[in-house]
């Protein structure tokens, strides 16, 4: 009885000290990020797997955290599968050559508000409501943003149904869109500001973005080409875009300050030899010109291809073959503003089948992985962007540094 009384008194004392709640471990999670190159890394993207974080730091509540490395670091919690839980934490960090930085992730204190960060990326999809279809054109109505759209069977090019004709995504460097119809080619919005602009594009006149404005303009003539980085199938003498499909669903999985993305599922893509389902995920992160394109096929294809529209009077650039990643690029006066524009597609050298061309595009033909997936990047650099690249030599140096950084991404070490 005496021991039981002592145990009860001790339990009551501990409960009174903790206010009746479990005492939280306030020790922050400690992570080291190391630049494994001899180049400075500006706004390098770091993603931390939520499951790994929870296993190593079980006291960490990922729904209420802050991140620091001598100063607060903007971040976002990504729900990648739409189940309402965090799958990864994403942030950007700048590192000097070979520099290591200690990063702390800690739970917010009671009453402390979630941090709010400046938006440096955006993705959107906007379609008309309140009007009606008249054959293949949508008459009347107003634009409404959405995170999910099953493309109606009536929709085609110049249906006036989707604002700037497809989804858009941007960073503080550059913006992109692709035509969400049979063309399925990618275009460029050149930006003269680091602010987000897509929400205003195409609001005053359906194709007003072709004219110069304070924010910038559409700067690429796509035509029948792959535009910049669009996907296709190499038939042996031409790139076949994702033109003939049974149906298409497009969504916006991420629209955050650090990372934004566009997901599109093409059911029944007819490549000629066979018909497959294709899932496309386009993503961009803060401070970067690069769009990452992740692809998954329902069945194997002998190749996938991408490329760049062909323009007269441009230089064709390729890497020296020394890195894991390589590039095919063009440079010259090829923008619709009649000034300098650099474009590139960036790919793993181990998946390269051939570099070739057709009537409309410079083409890179790639071999999907054994699990029928493929990842590549594309980018655009316009001379009018803030701090824009203005010479071929500077553009080549930027591309060389880009593939070196992709070939040796920052190393992440978790503390004990």
VOPAGU-2260 file (C-alpha; in pm, 1 decimal, decimal comma):
REM VOPAGU-2260
SITE   aa  ch    i         X         Y         Z
SITE  UNK   A    0       0,0       0,0       0,0
SITE  UNK   A    1     285,0     236,1      90,6
SITE  UNK   A    2     451,3     182,7    -250,4
SITE  UNK   A    3     119,5     230,8    -430,2
SITE  UNK   A    4      61,2     559,7    -244,7
SITE  UNK   A    5     409,4     685,2    -336,4
SITE  UNK   A    6     349,3     590,9    -702,8
SITE  UNK   A    7      14,4     772,9    -704,6
SITE  UNK   A    8     165,8    1087,4    -551,4
SITE  UNK   A    9     450,6    1084,9    -803,2
SITE  UNK   A   10     205,8    1043,2   -1093,7
SITE  UNK   A   11      -6,2    1336,2    -972,5
SITE  UNK   A   12     305,1    1553,1    -934,6
SITE  UNK   A   13     424,2    1478,0   -1290,2
SITE  UNK   A   14      76,7    1543,3   -1431,8
SITE  UNK   A   15      60,4    1881,9   -1256,4
SITE  UNK   A   16     402,5    1976,4   -1396,5
SITE  UNK   A   17     299,7    1893,2   -1752,2
SITE  UNK   A   18     -47,4    2049,4   -1732,5
SITE  UNK   A   19    -198,2    1708,6   -1799,6
SITE  UNK   A   20     -36,8    1688,9   -2149,9
SITE  UNK   A   21     252,9    1488,8   -2285,3
SITE  UNK   A   22     572,6    1693,4   -2266,2
SITE  UNK   A   23     694,0    1764,4   -2622,3
SITE  UNK   A   24    1056,5    1704,9   -2714,9
SITE  UNK   A   25    1168,5    2049,5   -2836,8
SITE  UNK   A   26    1500,7    1923,9   -2974,7
SITE  UNK   A   27    1502,9    2017,9   -3345,8
SITE  UNK   A   28    1570,0    1767,0   -3619,9
SITE  UNK   A   29    1920,5    1829,4   -3747,5
SITE  UNK   A   30    2009,0    1781,9   -4114,6
SITE  UNK   A   31    2328,9    1864,1   -4303,2
SITE  UNK   A   32    2310,1    1972,5   -4666,9
SITE  UNK   A   33    2637,5    1962,7   -4860,1
SITE  UNK   A   34    2720,6    2105,3   -5201,1
SITE  UNK   A   35    2909,1    1822,5   -5369,5
SITE  UNK   A   36    3031,6    2040,3   -5659,7
SITE  UNK   A   37    3292,2    2313,3   -5697,2
SITE  UNK   A   38    3019,8    2550,9   -5820,8
SITE  UNK   A   39    2794,9    2780,8   -5621,5
SITE  UNK   A   40    2440,5    2644,1   -5595,8
SITE  UNK   A   41    2166,2    2908,3   -5587,5
SITE  UNK   A   42    1816,5    2796,6   -5489,3
SITE  UNK   A   43    1900,9    2425,8   -5499,0
SITE  UNK   A   44    1587,0    2219,5   -5440,6
SITE  UNK   A   45    1592,4    1988,7   -5137,7
SITE  UNK   A   46    1313,0    1738,4   -5074,8
SITE  UNK   A   47    1290,6    1539,7   -4752,6
SITE  UNK   A   48    1084,0    1224,0   -4735,5
SITE  UNK   A   49     818,1    1256,1   -4465,2
SITE  UNK   A   50     831,1     889,0   -4368,8
SITE  UNK   A   51    1207,1     909,3   -4314,2
SITE  UNK   A   52    1168,6    1223,9   -4104,7
SITE  UNK   A   53     900,9    1064,3   -3887,2
SITE  UNK   A   54    1108,2     749,7   -3836,5
SITE  UNK   A   55    1414,3     948,4   -3730,0
SITE  UNK   A   56    1229,8    1221,0   -3538,1
SITE  UNK   A   57     899,3    1074,2   -3411,3
SITE  UNK   A   58     824,6    1380,8   -3196,8
SITE  UNK   A   59     818,3    1607,3   -3504,5
SITE  UNK   A   60     469,7    1718,3   -3613,1
SITE  UNK   A   61     514,4    1784,8   -3986,2
SITE  UNK   A   62     189,5    1981,7   -4000,8
SITE  UNK   A   63     333,7    2250,1   -3770,5
SITE  UNK   A   64     706,5    2311,4   -3824,1
SITE  UNK   A   65     961,0    2578,7   -3907,8
SITE  UNK   A   66    1299,8    2540,2   -4076,4
SITE  UNK   A   67    1615,6    2738,9   -4008,0
SITE  UNK   A   68    1978,3    2754,0   -4120,2
SITE  UNK   A   69    2108,8    3065,5   -3942,9
SITE  UNK   A   70    1791,4    3230,4   -4077,2
SITE  UNK   A   71    1437,1    3107,9   -4151,2
SITE  UNK   A   72    1409,1    2896,1   -4468,8
SITE  UNK   A   73    1089,1    2909,3   -4677,4
SITE  UNK   A   74     945,8    2560,6   -4732,7
SITE  UNK   A   75     629,1    2375,4   -4826,1
SITE  UNK   A   76     470,9    2047,2   -4720,1
SITE  UNK   A   77     371,4    1841,5   -5025,1
SITE  UNK   A   78      82,1    1596,3   -5033,9
SITE  UNK   A   79     179,6    1403,5   -5347,9
SITE  UNK   A   80     -96,8    1142,7   -5351,7
SITE  UNK   A   81    -387,9    1360,2   -5240,0
SITE  UNK   A   82    -465,3    1163,4   -4923,8
SITE  UNK   A   83    -445,3    1466,7   -4695,7
SITE  UNK   A   84    -109,8    1380,4   -4535,6
SITE  UNK   A   85     237,2    1521,5   -4596,1
SITE  UNK   A   86     460,3    1305,6   -4816,9
SITE  UNK   A   87     762,8    1533,7   -4837,5
SITE  UNK   A   88     902,2    1867,5   -4723,0
SITE  UNK   A   89    1050,0    2085,7   -4998,7
SITE  UNK   A   90    1273,5    2390,1   -4963,0
SITE  UNK   A   91    1544,9    2571,3   -5157,5
SITE  UNK   A   92    1887,2    2657,6   -5024,6
SITE  UNK   A   93    2192,0    2840,4   -5160,7
SITE  UNK   A   94    2540,7    2695,9   -5108,5
SITE  UNK   A   95    2893,1    2804,0   -5188,7
SITE  UNK   A   96    3127,6    2551,3   -5359,0
SITE  UNK   A   97    3171,3    2244,7   -5134,1
SITE  UNK   A   98    2986,0    2422,4   -4851,3
SITE  UNK   A   99    2798,3    2232,9   -4580,4
SITE  UNK   A  100    2501,9    2388,7   -4403,2
SITE  UNK   A  101    2329,9    2268,1   -4088,6
SITE  UNK   A  102    1950,6    2283,8   -4118,4
SITE  UNK   A  103    1716,5    2256,7   -3820,8
SITE  UNK   A  104    1353,3    2148,5   -3844,6
SITE  UNK   A  105    1153,7    2205,4   -3529,6
SITE  UNK   A  106     795,8    2192,7   -3413,9
SITE  UNK   A  107     613,7    2520,5   -3363,8
SITE  UNK   A  108     563,7    2623,7   -3005,8
SITE  UNK   A  109     213,0    2637,0   -2862,9
SITE  UNK   A  110      33,3    2938,2   -3007,8
SITE  UNK   A  111     301,5    2998,6   -3272,7
SITE  UNK   A  112     150,3    3057,6   -3618,5
SITE  UNK   A  113     251,9    2867,9   -3929,6
SITE  UNK   A  114     502,6    3075,7   -4128,2
SITE  UNK   A  115     387,0    3245,6   -4447,3
SITE  UNK   A  116     623,0    3271,3   -4744,3
SITE  UNK   A  117     637,4    3480,1   -5060,7
SITE  UNK   A  118     504,8    3290,2   -5359,1
SITE  UNK   A  119     788,2    3213,9   -5600,9
SITE  UNK   A  120     611,0    2950,1   -5811,2
SITE  UNK   A  121     259,4    2903,4   -5944,1
SITE  UNK   A  122      53,3    2656,6   -6146,1
SITE  UNK   A  123    -299,5    2715,7   -6268,7
SITE  UNK   A  124    -572,0    2588,8   -6498,1
SITE  UNK   A  125    -866,0    2810,0   -6589,4
SITE  UNK   A  126   -1172,8    2727,3   -6798,2
SITE  UNK   A  127   -1500,4    2898,9   -6885,8
SITE  UNK   A  128   -1829,3    2850,9   -6704,7
SITE  UNK   A  129   -2168,7    3008,4   -6761,3
SITE  UNK   A  130   -2159,5    2986,4   -7139,7
SITE  UNK   A  131   -2240,0    2713,4   -7386,5
SITE  UNK   A  132   -2084,4    2500,0   -7657,6
SITE  UNK   A  133   -2176,4    2578,3   -8015,0
SITE  UNK   A  134   -2022,0    2293,6   -8211,3
SITE  UNK   A  135   -1644,7    2321,1   -8134,0
SITE  UNK   A  136   -1648,2    2671,8   -7982,8
SITE  UNK   A  137   -1747,8    2785,4   -7632,3
SITE  UNK   A  138   -1956,5    3101,7   -7646,5
SITE  UNK   A  139   -1994,9    3341,5   -7353,6
SITE  UNK   A  140   -1908,8    3263,0   -6994,3
SITE  UNK   A  141   -1630,3    3370,1   -6760,9
SITE  UNK   A  142   -1306,1    3203,7   -6658,5
SITE  UNK   A  143   -1286,3    3000,8   -6337,4
SITE  UNK   A  144    -972,5    2847,1   -6189,4
SITE  UNK   A  145    -978,9    2477,6   -6107,8
SITE  UNK   A  146    -747,1    2206,7   -5978,9
SITE  UNK   A  147    -910,0    1932,5   -6190,7
SITE  UNK   A  148   -1053,7    1919,2   -6541,7
SITE  UNK   A  149   -1168,8    1635,1   -6761,1
SITE  UNK   A  150   -1124,1    1791,1   -7104,0
SITE  UNK   A  151   -1463,2    1791,0   -7279,5
SITE  UNK   A  152   -1480,3    1606,2   -7611,2
SITE  UNK   A  153   -1587,1    1926,0   -7791,7
SITE  UNK   A  154   -1261,9    2102,7   -7700,3
SITE  UNK   A  155    -997,8    2158,9   -7967,4
SITE  UNK   A  156    -755,6    2434,8   -8066,2
SITE  UNK   A  157    -908,6    2782,9   -8056,1
SITE  UNK   A  158   -1225,5    2671,5   -7879,1
SITE  UNK   A  159   -1200,1    2978,7   -7648,1
SITE  UNK   A  160   -1271,3    2744,8   -7354,7
SITE  UNK   A  161    -941,9    2734,3   -7158,7
SITE  UNK   A  162    -756,7    3053,3   -7068,0
SITE  UNK   A  163    -433,7    3074,6   -7269,4
SITE  UNK   A  164    -537,9    2737,4   -7416,5
SITE  UNK   A  165    -400,4    2512,3   -7142,8
SITE  UNK   A  166    -243,4    2491,2   -6797,7
SITE  UNK   A  167      39,1    2726,8   -6701,8
SITE  UNK   A  168     324,2    2705,7   -6455,3
SITE  UNK   A  169     591,9    2956,7   -6359,4
SITE  UNK   A  170     879,1    3039,7   -6129,9
SITE  UNK   A  171    1017,8    3383,1   -6050,6
SITE  UNK   A  172    1235,1    3337,9   -6364,2
SITE  UNK   A  173    1006,8    3218,7   -6645,7
SITE  UNK   A  174     662,0    3084,7   -6728,7
SITE  UNK   A  175     538,5    2800,3   -6949,5
SITE  UNK   A  176     210,5    2663,6   -7083,5
SITE  UNK   A  177     107,7    2377,3   -7304,9
SITE  UNK   A  178    -185,9    2347,6   -7540,3
SITE  UNK   A  179    -437,5    2115,9   -7375,3
SITE  UNK   A  180    -572,5    1986,7   -7706,3
SITE  UNK   A  181    -451,9    1773,3   -7997,4
SITE  UNK   A  182    -139,4    1989,4   -8034,6
SITE  UNK   A  183       5,0    1917,9   -7687,5
SITE  UNK   A  184     308,7    2140,0   -7747,0
SITE  UNK   A  185     480,2    2363,5   -7490,1
SITE  UNK   A  186     514,7    2741,6   -7517,3
SITE  UNK   A  187     707,9    3005,6   -7320,8
SITE  UNK   A  188     596,2    3313,8   -7129,3
SITE  UNK   A  189     897,3    3543,8   -7107,1
SITE  UNK   A  190     887,1    3742,7   -6781,8
SITE  UNK   A  191    1024,6    4087,9   -6705,5
SITE  UNK   A  192     943,8    4055,2   -6334,8
SITE  UNK   A  193    1005,9    3811,1   -6053,1
SITE  UNK   A  194     644,6    3836,5   -5938,6
SITE  UNK   A  195     376,8    3580,9   -6023,6
SITE  UNK   A  196     189,9    3681,4   -6340,9
SITE  UNK   A  197     -14,3    3389,4   -6475,5
SITE  UNK   A  198    -327,9    3494,5   -6287,9
SITE  UNK   A  199    -347,3    3802,6   -6514,1
SITE  UNK   A  200    -253,1    3640,9   -6846,6
SITE  UNK   A  201    -531,9    3616,1   -7104,2
SITE  UNK   A  202    -787,4    3798,1   -6889,1
SITE  UNK   A  203    -821,5    4099,1   -7122,1
SITE  UNK   A  204    -860,7    3947,9   -7466,5
SITE  UNK   A  205    -813,3    3578,3   -7529,6
SITE  UNK   A  206    -468,5    3605,1   -7692,1
SITE  UNK   A  207    -358,8    3944,8   -7556,7
SITE  UNK   A  208     -43,3    3782,3   -7416,6
SITE  UNK   A  209     108,1    3788,3   -7765,2
SITE  UNK   A  210     156,4    4163,5   -7724,0
SITE  UNK   A  211     433,3    4310,9   -7502,2
SITE  UNK   A  212     316,9    4413,8   -7155,0
SITE  UNK   A  213     470,8    4518,9   -6824,4
SITE  UNK   A  214     502,7    4156,2   -6709,6
SITE  UNK   A  215     637,4    4019,5   -7041,4
SITE  UNK   A  216     475,0    3822,0   -7324,8
SITE  UNK   A  217     441,6    3492,9   -7509,1
SITE  UNK   A  218     780,9    3466,3   -7678,7
SITE  UNK   A  219     769,2    3144,9   -7882,7
SITE  UNK   A  220     619,2    3049,0   -8217,7
SITE  UNK   A  221     542,2    2678,3   -8180,7
SITE  UNK   A  222     356,1    2585,5   -8499,1
SITE  UNK   A  223     378,8    2213,5   -8580,7
SITE  UNK   A  224     696,4    2164,6   -8374,9
SITE  UNK   A  225     770,2    2027,9   -8026,2
SITE  UNK   A  226     793,0    2388,6   -7905,6
SITE  UNK   A  227    1016,4    2367,9   -7601,6
SITE  UNK   A  228    1042,4    2023,9   -7443,6
SITE  UNK   A  229     708,7    1880,1   -7556,0
SITE  UNK   A  230     675,2    1501,6   -7563,7
SITE  UNK   A  231     649,7    1283,9   -7869,6
SITE  UNK   A  232     713,5     942,0   -8020,7
SITE  UNK   A  233     987,9     911,6   -8281,4
SITE  UNK   A  234     843,4     735,7   -8586,2
SITE  UNK   A  235    1179,3     703,5   -8759,9
SITE  UNK   A  236    1155,0    1024,1   -8959,0
SITE  UNK   A  237     935,6    1258,0   -8749,7
SITE  UNK   A  238     829,9    1340,6   -8394,4
SITE  UNK   A  239     465,6    1246,5   -8336,7
SITE  UNK   A  240     320,5    1463,5   -8061,2
SITE  UNK   A  241      55,7    1333,5   -7818,5
SITE  UNK   A  242    -216,8    1411,0   -8071,6
SITE  UNK   A  243    -469,4    1127,1   -8086,3
SITE  UNK   A  244    -612,1    1019,5   -7748,9
SITE  UNK   A  245    -937,1     877,4   -7610,7
SITE  UNK   A  246    -965,3    1129,5   -7326,2
SITE  UNK   A  247    -755,4    1364,6   -7112,0
SITE  UNK   A  248    -762,8    1463,5   -6744,2
SITE  UNK   A  249    -554,5    1757,3   -6619,8
SITE  UNK   A  250    -497,3    1863,3   -6257,9
SITE  UNK   A  251    -284,3    2092,5   -6040,1
SITE  UNK   A  252    -131,6    1876,6   -5762,0
SITE  UNK   A  253      98,8    2149,7   -5624,7
SITE  UNK   A  254      67,0    2528,2   -5623,9
SITE  UNK   A  255     301,9    2650,6   -5355,5
SITE  UNK   A  256     568,2    2910,1   -5278,1
SITE  UNK   A  257     854,3    2667,5   -5346,0
SITE  UNK   A  258     719,7    2414,7   -5595,3
SITE  UNK   A  259     427,6    2389,6   -5836,7
SITE  UNK   A  260     319,6    2120,3   -6081,5
SITE  UNK   A  261      74,5    2016,2   -6352,0
SITE  UNK   A  262     -38,6    1654,1   -6390,4
SITE  UNK   A  263    -200,7    1525,6   -6708,6
SITE  UNK   A  264    -327,5    1175,4   -6784,6
SITE  UNK   A  265    -373,3    1087,3   -7150,9
SITE  UNK   A  266    -587,3     778,8   -7198,5
SITE  UNK   A  267    -542,7     586,4   -7521,9
SITE  UNK   A  268    -251,6     770,9   -7683,9
SITE  UNK   A  269    -222,3     628,2   -8034,7
SITE  UNK   A  270     145,9     620,5   -8134,3
SITE  UNK   A  271      85,6     417,9   -8449,2
SITE  UNK   A  272     254,1      91,1   -8344,9
SITE  UNK   A  273      46,5      72,1   -8027,4
SITE  UNK   A  274    -189,4     258,1   -7793,7
SITE  UNK   A  275     -86,5     338,9   -7435,8
SITE  UNK   A  276    -196,6     547,9   -7138,8
SITE  UNK   A  277      47,9     822,6   -7046,7
SITE  UNK   A  278      85,8    1015,3   -6721,2
SITE  UNK   A  279     277,6    1344,1   -6737,8
SITE  UNK   A  280     395,0    1549,3   -6438,8
SITE  UNK   A  281     548,9    1891,1   -6508,6
SITE  UNK   A  282     706,6    2068,4   -6210,5
SITE  UNK   A  283     907,0    2382,8   -6142,2
SITE  UNK   A  284    1075,5    2520,5   -5830,8
SITE  UNK   A  285    1164,6    2864,1   -5697,8
SITE  UNK   A  286    1462,6    3038,2   -5854,7
SITE  UNK   A  287    1485,3    2795,2   -6146,4
SITE  UNK   A  288    1424,3    2811,4   -6520,9
SITE  UNK   A  289    1401,7    2432,6   -6542,3
SITE  UNK   A  290    1081,1    2238,3   -6584,9
SITE  UNK   A  291    1113,6    1876,8   -6476,2
SITE  UNK   A  292     904,9    1633,6   -6682,1
SITE  UNK   A  293     827,3    1294,8   -6521,5
SITE  UNK   A  294     652,3    1043,4   -6747,6
SITE  UNK   A  295     495,0     703,5   -6687,6
SITE  UNK   A  296     356,1     469,2   -6954,8
SITE  UNK   A  297     100,9     192,2   -6906,5
SITE  UNK   A  298     305,0     -28,6   -7142,1
SITE  UNK   A  299     648,2     -21,7   -7296,7
SITE  UNK   A  300     736,2     187,6   -7602,5
SITE  UNK   A  301    1067,2     159,1   -7790,2
SITE  UNK   A  302    1128,4     531,5   -7745,9
SITE  UNK   A  303     999,1     868,6   -7638,5
SITE  UNK   A  304    1131,0    1192,5   -7781,2
SITE  UNK   A  305    1142,3    1562,3   -7704,7
SITE  UNK   A  306    1302,3    1863,3   -7863,2
SITE  UNK   A  307    1308,1    2229,7   -7963,2
SITE  UNK   A  308    1143,1    2419,3   -8246,4
SITE  UNK   A  309    1377,9    2492,9   -8538,1
SITE  UNK   A  310    1443,2    2857,9   -8620,8
SITE  UNK   A  311    1663,3    3010,9   -8888,2
SITE  UNK   A  312    1986,9    3177,9   -8782,8
SITE  UNK   A  313    2027,8    3006,4   -8445,7
SITE  UNK   A  314    2323,6    2820,8   -8298,7
SITE  UNK   A  315    2282,5    2453,3   -8208,6
SITE  UNK   A  316    2464,2    2368,1   -7884,4
SITE  UNK   A  317    2550,7    2033,0   -7723,6
SITE  UNK   A  318    2739,7    1931,1   -7410,5
SITE  UNK   A  319    3085,4    1769,2   -7408,3
SITE  UNK   A  320    2953,9    1430,8   -7287,1
SITE  UNK   A  321    3144,9    1427,2   -6957,4
SITE  UNK   A  322    2848,4    1447,0   -6718,0
SITE  UNK   A  323    2566,3    1206,1   -6632,0
SITE  UNK   A  324    2323,3    1460,1   -6780,6
SITE  UNK   A  325    2354,3    1620,9   -7122,7
SITE  UNK   A  326    2177,2    1889,5   -7323,7
SITE  UNK   A  327    2066,0    1989,9   -7670,4
SITE  UNK   A  328    2011,8    2364,6   -7699,8
SITE  UNK   A  329    1957,8    2652,7   -7938,5
SITE  UNK   A  330    2054,8    3018,4   -7903,2
SITE  UNK   A  331    1986,4    3329,3   -8106,6
SITE  UNK   A  332    1730,5    3590,5   -8207,6
SITE  UNK   A  333    1437,9    3352,3   -8204,4
SITE  UNK   A  334    1183,3    3507,0   -7968,4
SITE  UNK   A  335     859,6    3666,9   -8085,5
SITE  UNK   A  336    1001,8    3991,5   -7943,4
SITE  UNK   A  337    1276,9    3948,3   -8207,2
SITE  UNK   A  338    1548,3    3932,3   -7944,6
SITE  UNK   A  339    1775,5    3671,4   -7785,6
SITE  UNK   A  340    1634,9    3349,1   -7648,9
SITE  UNK   A  341    1806,6    3030,1   -7537,6
SITE  UNK   A  342    1619,4    2699,1   -7516,6
SITE  UNK   A  343    1739,4    2357,0   -7405,9
SITE  UNK   A  344    1628,7    2003,4   -7327,5
SITE  UNK   A  345    1831,2    1820,4   -7063,8
SITE  UNK   A  346    1843,0    1440,1   -7045,8
SITE  UNK   A  347    2029,5    1145,9   -6892,5
SITE  UNK   A  348    2308,7    1040,1   -7126,9
SITE  UNK   A  349    2246,8     673,8   -7047,5
SITE  UNK   A  350    1898,3     697,1   -7200,8
SITE  UNK   A  351    1999,4     870,8   -7522,1
SITE  UNK   A  352    1917,8     679,6   -7841,6
SITE  UNK   A  353    1995,6     955,2   -8089,2
SITE  UNK   A  354    2006,1    1327,5   -8155,3
SITE  UNK   A  355    1827,9    1400,6   -8480,9
SITE  UNK   A  356    1578,8    1638,8   -8642,1
SITE  UNK   A  357    1264,0    1650,5   -8850,6
SITE  UNK   A  358    1107,5    1925,2   -9058,1
SITE  UNK   A  359     997,9    2129,7   -8756,1
SITE  UNK   A  360    1216,3    2038,7   -8456,3
SITE  UNK   A  361    1560,2    1954,0   -8325,4
SITE  UNK   A  362    1493,3    1616,5   -8161,4
SITE  UNK   A  363    1636,2    1404,1   -7880,2
SITE  UNK   A  364    1522,1    1039,6   -7886,1
SITE  UNK   A  365    1531,2     865,9   -7546,0
SITE  UNK   A  366    1484,1     513,9   -7410,7
SITE  UNK   A  367    1235,5     484,5   -7119,4
SITE  UNK   A  368    1345,1     293,6   -6807,2
SITE  UNK   A  369    1259,0     -72,6   -6758,8
SITE  UNK   A  370     954,9      32,7   -6554,7
SITE  UNK   A  371     830,3     242,5   -6850,1
SITE  UNK   A  372     917,5     578,8   -6695,7
SITE  UNK   A  373    1128,4     869,4   -6815,9
SITE  UNK   A  374    1248,6    1197,0   -6665,5
SITE  UNK   A  375    1395,6    1490,0   -6853,8
SITE  UNK   A  376    1408,6    1868,6   -6816,1
SITE  UNK   A  377    1362,4    2168,4   -7040,7
SITE  UNK   A  378    1435,0    2538,9   -6995,4
SITE  UNK   A  379    1420,1    2880,6   -7156,2
SITE  UNK   A  380    1635,6    3189,1   -7092,1
SITE  UNK   A  381    1515,0    3522,2   -7235,2
SITE  UNK   A  382    1742,3    3824,0   -7247,9
SITE  UNK   A  383    1468,7    4055,7   -7109,7
SITE  UNK   A  384    1419,3    3863,5   -6785,3
SITE  UNK   A  385    1570,7    4037,4   -6478,9
SITE  UNK   A  386    1942,3    3957,6   -6489,2
SITE  UNK   A  387    1886,3    3781,2   -6820,0
SITE  UNK   A  388    2150,8    3590,1   -7015,1
SITE  UNK   A  389    2265,7    3803,0   -7309,0
SITE  UNK   A  390    2543,3    3610,6   -7485,3
SITE  UNK   A  391    2585,6    3263,8   -7632,1
SITE  UNK   A  392    2895,9    3211,5   -7417,4
SITE  UNK   A  393    2706,0    3293,3   -7098,4
SITE  UNK   A  394    2420,0    3064,3   -7202,1
SITE  UNK   A  395    2657,7    2776,2   -7268,0
SITE  UNK   A  396    2826,8    2832,7   -6930,4
SITE  UNK   A  397    2484,1    2830,3   -6762,1
SITE  UNK   A  398    2395,5    2501,4   -6932,8
SITE  UNK   A  399    2728,5    2343,5   -6838,5
SITE  UNK   A  400    2677,2    2440,8   -6474,5
SITE  UNK   A  401    2318,3    2313,5   -6486,5
SITE  UNK   A  402    2411,8    1961,6   -6595,6
SITE  UNK   A  403    2699,3    1950,9   -6343,8
SITE  UNK   A  404    2453,2    2038,5   -6067,1
SITE  UNK   A  405    2202,3    1775,1   -6184,9
SITE  UNK   A  406    2478,9    1514,9   -6207,0
SITE  UNK   A  407    2593,7    1588,0   -5848,8
SITE  UNK   A  408    2293,4    1708,1   -5643,8
SITE  UNK   A  409    2339,3    1825,9   -5282,3
SITE  UNK   A  410    2406,3    1549,2   -5031,2
SITE  UNK   A  411    2170,9    1516,4   -4732,6
SITE  UNK   A  412    2281,0    1370,8   -4400,7
SITE  UNK   A  413    2043,2    1319,3   -4110,2
SITE  UNK   A  414    2167,1    1386,9   -3758,7
SITE  UNK   A  415    2135,5    1139,0   -3475,6
